[in-house]
Amino acid sequence: HQPMFHLLSHLALTDVSFSSVTVPKMLMNMQTHHFFISYPGCISQLYFYIFFGCIDNLLLAVMAYDRYVAICHPLHYNTIMREELCALLVAASWITTCAHALLHTVLMVRLSFCADNVITHFFCDLTVLLKLSCSDISLNELVIFTEGGMLLFLPLTVIFGSYIRIGTIILKAPSTKRLLKAFSTCGSHLLVVSLYYGTLVGVYFLSSSWDSKDIIASVIYTVVTPMLNPIIYRMKT
C-alpha cells in the first residue's frame, strides 16, 4: 500500500498498453508482408499512442515528487503522500492525458489526405501524418507547440526540480551513507527517466526527417524502454 508501489502499478499498466498500441500491428505486417492500415485504425492508433505516451510522462513526474518527499521530508512522508493525494494525482494524470489525446485526435480528423498516403513509419505517428495532409496544419502545429509543449515541459520541470532539491539536501551534509541511501531511493526512477526522455529527445527533437535511424529510435522508445522498466524496478524491489 505504499505510494511508490501504487504508482508503479499504473506505470506497469501504461507500459504494457503503450507497447500494445504499435507492436501487434507491426508484427502482423512483418509476418504477412501486408503493410496496410485503415483510416479508422490509424486514427485509433494515434489516439492511444498519444494517450499512453503522455500518461508515462505525468506518472514519472508524480513519482519524482514522491521521491522528493521521501528524501527531503522523511518524517512527514506518510502525512504528505497519503492515499487520497496519491489517488488524486494519478486520477488527474489520466484525465489530463485523455483530454490531451482527444484534442490532437480531433484536430487530426478534420484534415484532408488527398495524396498517395504512404506512411514512412511502422505506426501512425502524429508528425508523420501531418506531413501527409494536404490541408492547412497551422492550427495543429500551434496546439502541439503550446498545449503539447506545456504538457511535456511542466512534468519535466517537476522532475528536474525534485532532483535539484534532493541534490541540494544531500550536498549540505554529504556522506557515503546518505549518497547510497539517496541512490537506492532514486536510482531506479532516475534510470527510467533517462531512458524515457533520452529516446524521446532523439526521436522528436534531434531528427528533421524520418529515416532508418529515427525508426530504430522509435522502436527503443515504444518497445525497449517499456520492457526495461519492470526489470529496473524489479532489481530495486
Disulfide bonds with the S-S distance in Angstrom:
Cys42-Cys124 2.05
Cys114-Cys134 1.98
